Amino acid sequence: MSPACEQSGGLLVIVPCGKAKIWAKFPQAGPVVAADAYVGAPFKVNRGYAERMGGDWLILSAKYGFLCPADIVPGPYETTFNREATGPVSPAVLREQVKQHGLGRYDEVIGLGGKKYRAAIEAAFEGTNVRPCFPFAGLPIGKAMAATKLATSQ
């Protein structure tokens, strides 16, 4: 995780990575920064929300765990929290990343994404004083995207 993510206190928004990746359109892209690796509409909406909230933001990848936007993703992958057979990162690894990178220091952590991402984020912060909040939990993806856009358009 790059030093740009190592600020203290304040707000942290965790954005799910998403299925659509740059290599589907540009197979020759090679390694890219995490902020540019994910190209689907849900990721773009969630990234916009995170950037407009004014705090730090991370990407939660089912393969790599927590990524800073500037971290390098080496190439395409198809790992998902929705299918255990794809080998998603374990809760224990996520908890270790939270510890290793001091993510428990944030005053507020907002998690975005569906049920599986919520479960992964909650498991990651177990044992810390941080209680992540999920402002769009329970909404179908279309309504969650609309609510996310609306939350930052005012």
MODELLER restraints for C-alpha pairs under 7 A, 6 or more apart:
rsr = mdl.restraints
at = mdl.atoms
rsr.add(forms.Gaussian(group=physical.xy_distance, feature=features.Distance(at['CA:1:A'], at['CA:67:A']), mean=6.27, stdev=0.5))
rsr.add(forms.Gaussian(group=physical.xy_distance, feature=features.Distance(at['CA:1:A'], at['CA:68:A']), mean=5.78, stdev=0.5))
rsr.add(forms.Gaussian(group=physical.xy_distance, feature=features.Distance(at['CA:1:A'], at['CA:71:A']), mean=6.26, stdev=0.5))
rsr.add(forms.Gaussian(group=physical.xy_distance, feature=features.Distance(at['CA:2:A'], at['CA:68:A']), mean=6.41, stdev=0.5))
rsr.add(forms.Gaussian(group=physical.xy_distance, feature=features.Distance(at['CA:2:A'], at['CA:70:A']), mean=6.86, stdev=0.5))
rsr.add(forms.Gaussian(group=physical.xy_distance, feature=features.Distance(at['CA:2:A'], at['CA:71:A']), mean=6.37, stdev=0.5))
rsr.add(forms.Gaussian(group=physical.xy_distance, feature=features.Distance(at['CA:5:A'], at['CA:56:A']), mean=6.63, stdev=0.5))
rsr.add(forms.Gaussian(group=physical.xy_distance, feature=features.Distance(at['CA:5:A'], at['CA:68:A']), mean=6.20, stdev=0.5))
rsr.add(forms.Gaussian(group=physical.xy_distance, feature=features.Distance(at['CA:8:A'], at['CA:105:A']), mean=6.25, stdev=0.5))
rsr.add(forms.Gaussian(group=physical.xy_distance, feature=features.Distance(at['CA:8:A'], at['CA:106:A']), mean=6.50, stdev=0.5))
rsr.add(forms.Gaussian(group=physical.xy_distance, feature=features.Distance(at['CA:9:A'], at['CA:105:A']), mean=5.54, stdev=0.5))
rsr.add(forms.Gaussian(group=physical.xy_distance, feature=features.Distance(at['CA:9:A'], at['CA:106:A']), mean=4.27, stdev=0.5))
rsr.add(forms.Gaussian(group=physical.xy_distance, feature=features.Distance(at['CA:9:A'], at['CA:107:A']), mean=5.33, stdev=0.5))
rsr.add(forms.Gaussian(group=physical.xy_distance, feature=features.Distance(at['CA:10:A'], at['CA:55:A']), mean=6.56, stdev=0.5))
rsr.add(forms.Gaussian(group=physical.xy_distance, feature=features.Distance(at['CA:10:A'], at['CA:106:A']), mean=5.42, stdev=0.5))
rsr.add(forms.Gaussian(group=physical.xy_distance, feature=features.Distance(at['CA:10:A'], at['CA:107:A']), mean=5.15, stdev=0.5))
rsr.add(forms.Gaussian(group=physical.xy_distance, feature=features.Distance(at['CA:10:A'], at['CA:108:A']), mean=6.35, stdev=0.5))
rsr.add(forms.Gaussian(group=physical.xy_distance, feature=features.Distance(at['CA:11:A'], at['CA:55:A']), mean=4.76, stdev=0.5))
rsr.add(forms.Gaussian(group=physical.xy_distance, feature=features.Distance(at['CA:11:A'], at['CA:56:A']), mean=6.18, stdev=0.5))
rsr.add(forms.Gaussian(group=physical.xy_distance, feature=features.Distance(at['CA:11:A'], at['CA:106:A']), mean=6.01, stdev=0.5))
rsr.add(forms.Gaussian(group=physical.xy_distance, feature=features.Distance(at['CA:11:A'], at['CA:107:A']), mean=6.14, stdev=0.5))
rsr.add(forms.Gaussian(group=physical.xy_distance, feature=features.Distance(at['CA:11:A'], at['CA:108:A']), mean=4.88, stdev=0.5))
rsr.add(forms.Gaussian(group=physical.xy_distance, feature=features.Distance(at['CA:11:A'], at['CA:109:A']), mean=5.94, stdev=0.5))
rsr.add(forms.Gaussian(group=physical.xy_distance, feature=features.Distance(at['CA:12:A'], at['CA:55:A']), mean=5.73, stdev=0.5))
rsr.add(forms.Gaussian(group=physical.xy_distance, feature=features.Distance(at['CA:12:A'], at['CA:56:A']), mean=4.82, stdev=0.5))
rsr.add(forms.Gaussian(group=physical.xy_distance, feature=features.Distance(at['CA:12:A'], at['CA:57:A']), mean=5.29, stdev=0.5))
rsr.add(forms.Gaussian(group=physical.xy_distance, feature=features.Distance(at['CA:12:A'], at['CA:106:A']), mean=6.51, stdev=0.5))
rsr.add(forms.Gaussian(group=physical.xy_distance, feature=features.Distance(at['CA:12:A'], at['CA:108:A']), mean=6.26, stdev=0.5))
rsr.add(forms.Gaussian(group=physical.xy_distance, feature=features.Distance(at['CA:12:A'], at['CA:109:A']), mean=4.77, stdev=0.5))
rsr.add(forms.Gaussian(group=physical.xy_distance, feature=features.Distance(at['CA:12:A'], at['CA:110:A']), mean=6.30, stdev=0.5))
rsr.add(forms.Gaussian(group=physical.xy_distance, feature=features.Distance(at['CA:13:A'], at['CA:50:A']), mean=5.65, stdev=0.5))
rsr.add(forms.Gaussian(group=physical.xy_distance, feature=features.Distance(at['CA:13:A'], at['CA:56:A']), mean=6.38, stdev=0.5))
rsr.add(forms.Gaussian(group=physical.xy_distance, feature=features.Distance(at['CA:13:A'], at['CA:57:A']), mean=4.59, stdev=0.5))
rsr.add(forms.Gaussian(group=physical.xy_distance, feature=features.Distance(at['CA:13:A'], at['CA:58:A']), mean=6.39, stdev=0.5))
rsr.add(forms.Gaussian(group=physical.xy_distance, feature=features.Distance(at['CA:13:A'], at['CA:109:A']), mean=5.76, stdev=0.5))
rsr.add(forms.Gaussian(group=physical.xy_distance, feature=features.Distance(at['CA:13:A'], at['CA:110:A']), mean=4.72, stdev=0.5))
rsr.add(forms.Gaussian(group=physical.xy_distance, feature=features.Distance(at['CA:13:A'], at['CA:111:A']), mean=5.98, stdev=0.5))
rsr.add(forms.Gaussian(group=physical.xy_distance, feature=features.Distance(at['CA:14:A'], at['CA:57:A']), mean=5.72, stdev=0.5))
rsr.add(forms.Gaussian(group=physical.xy_distance, feature=features.Distance(at['CA:14:A'], at['CA:58:A']), mean=4.95, stdev=0.5))
rsr.add(forms.Gaussian(group=physical.xy_distance, feature=features.Distance(at['CA:14:A'], at['CA:59:A']), mean=5.71, stdev=0.5))
rsr.add(forms.Gaussian(group=physical.xy_distance, feature=features.Distance(at['CA:14:A'], at['CA:60:A']), mean=6.45, stdev=0.5))
rsr.add(forms.Gaussian(group=physical.xy_distance, feature=features.Distance(at['CA:14:A'], at['CA:110:A']), mean=6.17, stdev=0.5))
rsr.add(forms.Gaussian(group=physical.xy_distance, feature=features.Distance(at['CA:14:A'], at['CA:111:A']), mean=4.89, stdev=0.5))
rsr.add(forms.Gaussian(group=physical.xy_distance, feature=features.Distance(at['CA:14:A'], at['CA:112:A']), mean=6.09, stdev=0.5))
rsr.add(forms.Gaussian(group=physical.xy_distance, feature=features.Distance(at['CA:15:A'], at['CA:46:A']), mean=6.04, stdev=0.5))
rsr.add(forms.Gaussian(group=physical.xy_distance, feature=features.Distance(at['CA:15:A'], at['CA:47:A']), mean=6.54, stdev=0.5))
rsr.add(forms.Gaussian(group=physical.xy_distance, feature=features.Distance(at['CA:15:A'], at['CA:58:A']), mean=6.13, stdev=0.5))
rsr.add(forms.Gaussian(group=physical.xy_distance, feature=features.Distance(at['CA:15:A'], at['CA:59:A']), mean=4.75, stdev=0.5))
rsr.add(forms.Gaussian(group=physical.xy_distance, feature=features.Distance(at['CA:15:A'], at['CA:60:A']), mean=5.96, stdev=0.5))
rsr.add(forms.Gaussian(group=physical.xy_distance, feature=features.Distance(at['CA:15:A'], at['CA:111:A']), mean=6.67, stdev=0.5))
rsr.add(forms.Gaussian(group=physical.xy_distance, feature=features.Distance(at['CA:15:A'], at['CA:112:A']), mean=5.42, stdev=0.5))
rsr.add(forms.Gaussian(group=physical.xy_distance, feature=features.Distance(at['CA:15:A'], at['CA:113:A']), mean=6.92, stdev=0.5))
rsr.add(forms.Gaussian(group=physical.xy_distance, feature=features.Distance(at['CA:16:A'], at['CA:43:A']), mean=6.78, stdev=0.5))
rsr.add(forms.Gaussian(group=physical.xy_distance, feature=features.Distance(at['CA:16:A'], at['CA:59:A']), mean=5.68, stdev=0.5))
rsr.add(forms.Gaussian(group=physical.xy_distance, feature=features.Distance(at['CA:16:A'], at['CA:60:A']), mean=4.94, stdev=0.5))
rsr.add(forms.Gaussian(group=physical.xy_distance, feature=features.Distance(at['CA:16:A'], at['CA:61:A']), mean=6.57, stdev=0.5))
rsr.add(forms.Gaussian(group=physical.xy_distance, feature=features.Distance(at['CA:16:A'], at['CA:112:A']), mean=6.49, stdev=0.5))
rsr.add(forms.Gaussian(group=physical.xy_distance, feature=features.Distance(at['CA:16:A'], at['CA:113:A']), mean=5.68, stdev=0.5))
rsr.add(forms.Gaussian(group=physical.xy_distance, feature=features.Distance(at['CA:16:A'], at['CA:117:A']), mean=6.81, stdev=0.5))
rsr.add(forms.Gaussian(group=physical.xy_distance, feature=features.Distance(at['CA:17:A'], at['CA:38:A']), mean=6.17, stdev=0.5))
rsr.add(forms.Gaussian(group=physical.xy_distance, feature=features.Distance(at['CA:17:A'], at['CA:43:A']), mean=6.29, stdev=0.5))
rsr.add(forms.Gaussian(group=physical.xy_distance, feature=features.Distance(at['CA:17:A'], at['CA:59:A']), mean=5.79, stdev=0.5))
rsr.add(forms.Gaussian(group=physical.xy_distance, feature=features.Distance(at['CA:17:A'], at['CA:60:A']), mean=5.72, stdev=0.5))
rsr.add(forms.Gaussian(group=physical.xy_distance, feature=features.Distance(at['CA:17:A'], at['CA:61:A']), mean=5.24, stdev=0.5))
rsr.add(forms.Gaussian(group=physical.xy_distance, feature=features.Distance(at['CA:18:A'], at['CA:38:A']), mean=6.32, stdev=0.5))
rsr.add(forms.Gaussian(group=physical.xy_distance, feature=features.Distance(at['CA:18:A'], at['CA:40:A']), mean=6.59, stdev=0.5))
rsr.add(forms.Gaussian(group=physical.xy_distance, feature=features.Distance(at['CA:18:A'], at['CA:43:A']), mean=5.93, stdev=0.5))
rsr.add(forms.Gaussian(group=physical.xy_distance, feature=features.Distance(at['CA:20:A'], at['CA:38:A']), mean=5.91, stdev=0.5))
rsr.add(forms.Gaussian(group=physical.xy_distance, feature=features.Distance(at['CA:20:A'], at['CA:39:A']), mean=5.55, stdev=0.5))
rsr.add(forms.Gaussian(group=physical.xy_distance, feature=features.Distance(at['CA:20:A'], at['CA:40:A']), mean=4.90, stdev=0.5))
rsr.add(forms.Gaussian(group=physical.xy_distance, feature=features.Distance(at['CA:21:A'], at['CA:37:A']), mean=5.47, stdev=0.5))
rsr.add(forms.Gaussian(group=physical.xy_distance, feature=features.Distance(at['CA:21:A'], at['CA:38:A']), mean=4.47, stdev=0.5))
rsr.add(forms.Gaussian(group=physical.xy_distance, feature=features.Distance(at['CA:21:A'], at['CA:39:A']), mean=5.36, stdev=0.5))
rsr.add(forms.Gaussian(group=physical.xy_distance, feature=features.Distance(at['CA:22:A'], at['CA:37:A']), mean=5.25, stdev=0.5))
rsr.add(forms.Gaussian(group=physical.xy_distance, feature=features.Distance(at['CA:22:A'], at['CA:38:A']), mean=6.09, stdev=0.5))
rsr.add(forms.Gaussian(group=physical.xy_distance, feature=features.Distance(at['CA:22:A'], at['CA:39:A']), mean=5.97, stdev=0.5))
rsr.add(forms.Gaussian(group=physical.xy_distance, feature=features.Distance(at['CA:23:A'], at['CA:29:A']), mean=6.19, stdev=0.5))
rsr.add(forms.Gaussian(group=physical.xy_distance, feature=features.Distance(at['CA:23:A'], at['CA:76:A']), mean=5.97, stdev=0.5))
rsr.add(forms.Gaussian(group=physical.xy_distance, feature=features.Distance(at['CA:30:A'], at['CA:74:A']), mean=6.64, stdev=0.5))
rsr.add(forms.Gaussian(group=physical.xy_distance, feature=features.Distance(at['CA:30:A'], at['CA:75:A']), mean=5.88, stdev=0.5))
rsr.add(forms.Gaussian(group=physical.xy_distance, feature=features.Distance(at['CA:31:A'], at['CA:72:A']), mean=6.33, stdev=0.5))
rsr.add(forms.Gaussian(group=physical.xy_distance, feature=features.Distance(at['CA:31:A'], at['CA:73:A']), mean=5.57, stdev=0.5))
rsr.add(forms.Gaussian(group=physical.xy_distance, feature=features.Distance(at['CA:31:A'], at['CA:74:A']), mean=4.10, stdev=0.5))
rsr.add(forms.Gaussian(group=physical.xy_distance, feature=features.Distance(at['CA:31:A'], at['CA:75:A']), mean=5.39, stdev=0.5))
rsr.add(forms.Gaussian(group=physical.xy_distance, feature=features.Distance(at['CA:32:A'], at['CA:72:A']), mean=5.45, stdev=0.5))
rsr.add(forms.Gaussian(group=physical.xy_distance, feature=features.Distance(at['CA:32:A'], at['CA:73:A']), mean=5.53, stdev=0.5))
rsr.add(forms.Gaussian(group=physical.xy_distance, feature=features.Distance(at['CA:32:A'], at['CA:74:A']), mean=6.59, stdev=0.5))
rsr.add(forms.Gaussian(group=physical.xy_distance, feature=features.Distance(at['CA:33:A'], at['CA:69:A']), mean=6.50, stdev=0.5))
rsr.add(forms.Gaussian(group=physical.xy_distance, feature=features.Distance(at['CA:33:A'], at['CA:70:A']), mean=5.10, stdev=0.5))
rsr.add(forms.Gaussian(group=physical.xy_distance, feature=features.Distance(at['CA:33:A'], at['CA:71:A']), mean=5.35, stdev=0.5))
rsr.add(forms.Gaussian(group=physical.xy_distance, feature=features.Distance(at['CA:33:A'], at['CA:72:A']), mean=4.38, stdev=0.5))
rsr.add(forms.Gaussian(group=physical.xy_distance, feature=features.Distance(at['CA:33:A'], at['CA:73:A']), mean=5.95, stdev=0.5))
rsr.add(forms.Gaussian(group=physical.xy_distance, feature=features.Distance(at['CA:34:A'], at['CA:67:A']), mean=6.92, stdev=0.5))
rsr.add(forms.Gaussian(group=physical.xy_distance, feature=features.Distance(at['CA:34:A'], at['CA:69:A']), mean=4.99, stdev=0.5))
rsr.add(forms.Gaussian(group=physical.xy_distance, feature=features.Distance(at['CA:34:A'], at['CA:70:A']), mean=5.93, stdev=0.5))
rsr.add(forms.Gaussian(group=physical.xy_distance, feature=features.Distance(at['CA:34:A'], at['CA:71:A']), mean=5.54, stdev=0.5))
rsr.add(forms.Gaussian(group=physical.xy_distance, feature=features.Distance(at['CA:34:A'], at['CA:72:A']), mean=5.70, stdev=0.5))
rsr.add(forms.Gaussian(group=physical.xy_distance, feature=features.Distance(at['CA:34:A'], at['CA:73:A']), mean=5.64, stdev=0.5))
rsr.add(forms.Gaussian(group=physical.xy_distance, feature=features.Distance(at['CA:35:A'], at['CA:69:A']), mean=4.48, stdev=0.5))
rsr.add(forms.Gaussian(group=physical.xy_distance, feature=features.Distance(at['CA:35:A'], at['CA:70:A']), mean=6.51, stdev=0.5))
rsr.add(forms.Gaussian(group=physical.xy_distance, feature=features.Distance(at['CA:37:A'], at['CA:73:A']), mean=6.99, stdev=0.5))
rsr.add(forms.Gaussian(group=physical.xy_distance, feature=features.Distance(at['CA:42:A'], at['CA:145:A']), mean=6.59, stdev=0.5))
rsr.add(forms.Gaussian(group=physical.xy_distance, feature=features.Distance(at['CA:45:A'], at['CA:145:A']), mean=6.53, stdev=0.5))
rsr.add(forms.Gaussian(group=physical.xy_distance, feature=features.Distance(at['CA:45:A'], at['CA:149:A']), mean=6.57, stdev=0.5))
rsr.add(forms.Gaussian(group=physical.xy_distance, feature=features.Distance(at['CA:46:A'], at['CA:148:A']), mean=6.91, stdev=0.5))
rsr.add(forms.Gaussian(group=physical.xy_distance, feature=features.Distance(at['CA:49:A'], at['CA:148:A']), mean=6.43, stdev=0.5))
rsr.add(forms.Gaussian(group=physical.xy_distance, feature=features.Distance(at['CA:49:A'], at['CA:149:A']), mean=6.83, stdev=0.5))
rsr.add(forms.Gaussian(group=physical.xy_distance, feature=features.Distance(at['CA:49:A'], at['CA:152:A']), mean=6.17, stdev=0.5))
rsr.add(forms.Gaussian(group=physical.xy_distance, feature=features.Distance(at['CA:50:A'], at['CA:57:A']), mean=6.03, stdev=0.5))
rsr.add(forms.Gaussian(group=physical.xy_distance, feature=features.Distance(at['CA:52:A'], at['CA:152:A']), mean=6.58, stdev=0.5))
rsr.add(forms.Gaussian(group=physical.xy_distance, feature=features.Distance(at['CA:58:A'], at['CA:66:A']), mean=6.25, stdev=0.5))
rsr.add(forms.Gaussian(group=physical.xy_distance, feature=features.Distance(at['CA:58:A'], at['CA:67:A']), mean=5.56, stdev=0.5))
rsr.add(forms.Gaussian(group=physical.xy_distance, feature=features.Distance(at['CA:58:A'], at['CA:68:A']), mean=4.96, stdev=0.5))
rsr.add(forms.Gaussian(group=physical.xy_distance, feature=features.Distance(at['CA:58:A'], at['CA:69:A']), mean=6.31, stdev=0.5))
rsr.add(forms.Gaussian(group=physical.xy_distance, feature=features.Distance(at['CA:59:A'], at['CA:66:A']), mean=5.69, stdev=0.5))
rsr.add(forms.Gaussian(group=physical.xy_distance, feature=features.Distance(at['CA:59:A'], at['CA:67:A']), mean=5.03, stdev=0.5))
rsr.add(forms.Gaussian(group=physical.xy_distance, feature=features.Distance(at['CA:59:A'], at['CA:68:A']), mean=6.34, stdev=0.5))
rsr.add(forms.Gaussian(group=physical.xy_distance, feature=features.Distance(at['CA:59:A'], at['CA:69:A']), mean=6.78, stdev=0.5))
rsr.add(forms.Gaussian(group=physical.xy_distance, feature=features.Distance(at['CA:60:A'], at['CA:66:A']), mean=4.69, stdev=0.5))
rsr.add(forms.Gaussian(group=physical.xy_distance, feature=features.Distance(at['CA:60:A'], at['CA:67:A']), mean=6.28, stdev=0.5))
rsr.add(forms.Gaussian(group=physical.xy_distance, feature=features.Distance(at['CA:62:A'], at['CA:79:A']), mean=5.74, stdev=0.5))
rsr.add(forms.Gaussian(group=physical.xy_distance, feature=features.Distance(at['CA:62:A'], at['CA:80:A']), mean=5.24, stdev=0.5))
rsr.add(forms.Gaussian(group=physical.xy_distance, feature=features.Distance(at['CA:62:A'], at['CA:81:A']), mean=5.75, stdev=0.5))
rsr.add(forms.Gaussian(group=physical.xy_distance, feature=features.Distance(at['CA:62:A'], at['CA:88:A']), mean=4.89, stdev=0.5))
rsr.add(forms.Gaussian(group=physical.xy_distance, feature=features.Distance(at['CA:62:A'], at['CA:89:A']), mean=5.58, stdev=0.5))
rsr.add(forms.Gaussian(group=physical.xy_distance, feature=features.Distance(at['CA:63:A'], at['CA:79:A']), mean=5.48, stdev=0.5))
rsr.add(forms.Gaussian(group=physical.xy_distance, feature=features.Distance(at['CA:63:A'], at['CA:88:A']), mean=5.33, stdev=0.5))
rsr.add(forms.Gaussian(group=physical.xy_distance, feature=features.Distance(at['CA:63:A'], at['CA:89:A']), mean=5.49, stdev=0.5))
rsr.add(forms.Gaussian(group=physical.xy_distance, feature=features.Distance(at['CA:64:A'], at['CA:89:A']), mean=6.51, stdev=0.5))
rsr.add(forms.Gaussian(group=physical.xy_distance, feature=features.Distance(at['CA:65:A'], at['CA:89:A']), mean=6.11, stdev=0.5))
rsr.add(forms.Gaussian(group=physical.xy_distance, feature=features.Distance(at['CA:65:A'], at['CA:94:A']), mean=6.05, stdev=0.5))
rsr.add(forms.Gaussian(group=physical.xy_distance, feature=features.Distance(at['CA:79:A'], at['CA:86:A']), mean=5.04, stdev=0.5))
rsr.add(forms.Gaussian(group=physical.xy_distance, feature=features.Distance(at['CA:79:A'], at['CA:87:A']), mean=6.45, stdev=0.5))
rsr.add(forms.Gaussian(group=physical.xy_distance, feature=features.Distance(at['CA:79:A'], at['CA:88:A']), mean=5.84, stdev=0.5))
rsr.add(forms.Gaussian(group=physical.xy_distance, feature=features.Distance(at['CA:80:A'], at['CA:86:A']), mean=6.27, stdev=0.5))
rsr.add(forms.Gaussian(group=physical.xy_distance, feature=features.Distance(at['CA:80:A'], at['CA:88:A']), mean=5.85, stdev=0.5))
rsr.add(forms.Gaussian(group=physical.xy_distance, feature=features.Distance(at['CA:81:A'], at['CA:88:A']), mean=5.60, stdev=0.5))
rsr.add(forms.Gaussian(group=physical.xy_distance, feature=features.Distance(at['CA:81:A'], at['CA:116:A']), mean=6.04, stdev=0.5))
rsr.add(forms.Gaussian(group=physical.xy_distance, feature=features.Distance(at['CA:82:A'], at['CA:116:A']), mean=6.71, stdev=0.5))
rsr.add(forms.Gaussian(group=physical.xy_distance, feature=features.Distance(at['CA:91:A'], at['CA:120:A']), mean=6.40, stdev=0.5))
rsr.add(forms.Gaussian(group=physical.xy_distance, feature=features.Distance(at['CA:91:A'], at['CA:123:A']), mean=5.72, stdev=0.5))
rsr.add(forms.Gaussian(group=physical.xy_distance, feature=features.Distance(at['CA:91:A'], at['CA:124:A']), mean=5.82, stdev=0.5))
rsr.add(forms.Gaussian(group=physical.xy_distance, feature=features.Distance(at['CA:94:A'], at['CA:124:A']), mean=4.89, stdev=0.5))
rsr.add(forms.Gaussian(group=physical.xy_distance, feature=features.Distance(at['CA:95:A'], at['CA:124:A']), mean=4.31, stdev=0.5))
rsr.add(forms.Gaussian(group=physical.xy_distance, feature=features.Distance(at['CA:95:A'], at['CA:125:A']), mean=6.27, stdev=0.5))
rsr.add(forms.Gaussian(group=physical.xy_distance, feature=features.Distance(at['CA:98:A'], at['CA:104:A']), mean=6.49, stdev=0.5))
rsr.add(forms.Gaussian(group=physical.xy_distance, feature=features.Distance(at['CA:98:A'], at['CA:124:A']), mean=6.57, stdev=0.5))
rsr.add(forms.Gaussian(group=physical.xy_distance, feature=features.Distance(at['CA:98:A'], at['CA:125:A']), mean=6.81, stdev=0.5))
rsr.add(forms.Gaussian(group=physical.xy_distance, feature=features.Distance(at['CA:104:A'], at['CA:128:A']), mean=5.85, stdev=0.5))
rsr.add(forms.Gaussian(group=physical.xy_distance, feature=features.Distance(at['CA:104:A'], at['CA:129:A']), mean=6.76, stdev=0.5))
rsr.add(forms.Gaussian(group=physical.xy_distance, feature=features.Distance(at['CA:104:A'], at['CA:130:A']), mean=5.92, stdev=0.5))
rsr.add(forms.Gaussian(group=physical.xy_distance, feature=features.Distance(at['CA:108:A'], at['CA:132:A']), mean=6.90, stdev=0.5))
rsr.add(forms.Gaussian(group=physical.xy_distance, feature=features.Distance(at['CA:109:A'], at['CA:132:A']), mean=4.75, stdev=0.5))
rsr.add(forms.Gaussian(group=physical.xy_distance, feature=features.Distance(at['CA:109:A'], at['CA:133:A']), mean=6.32, stdev=0.5))
rsr.add(forms.Gaussian(group=physical.xy_distance, feature=features.Distance(at['CA:110:A'], at['CA:132:A']), mean=5.58, stdev=0.5))
rsr.add(forms.Gaussian(group=physical.xy_distance, feature=features.Distance(at['CA:110:A'], at['CA:133:A']), mean=4.98, stdev=0.5))
rsr.add(forms.Gaussian(group=physical.xy_distance, feature=features.Distance(at['CA:110:A'], at['CA:134:A']), mean=5.80, stdev=0.5))
rsr.add(forms.Gaussian(group=physical.xy_distance, feature=features.Distance(at['CA:111:A'], at['CA:118:A']), mean=6.64, stdev=0.5))
rsr.add(forms.Gaussian(group=physical.xy_distance, feature=features.Distance(at['CA:111:A'], at['CA:121:A']), mean=6.97, stdev=0.5))
rsr.add(forms.Gaussian(group=physical.xy_distance, feature=features.Distance(at['CA:111:A'], at['CA:132:A']), mean=6.39, stdev=0.5))
rsr.add(forms.Gaussian(group=physical.xy_distance, feature=features.Distance(at['CA:111:A'], at['CA:133:A']), mean=6.08, stdev=0.5))
rsr.add(forms.Gaussian(group=physical.xy_distance, feature=features.Distance(at['CA:111:A'], at['CA:134:A']), mean=5.08, stdev=0.5))
rsr.add(forms.Gaussian(group=physical.xy_distance, feature=features.Distance(at['CA:112:A'], at['CA:134:A']), mean=6.21, stdev=0.5))
rsr.add(forms.Gaussian(group=physical.xy_distance, feature=features.Distance(at['CA:114:A'], at['CA:137:A']), mean=6.91, stdev=0.5))
rsr.add(forms.Gaussian(group=physical.xy_distance, feature=features.Distance(at['CA:122:A'], at['CA:132:A']), mean=6.76, stdev=0.5))
rsr.add(forms.Gaussian(group=physical.xy_distance, feature=features.Distance(at['CA:136:A'], at['CA:144:A']), mean=5.65, stdev=0.5))
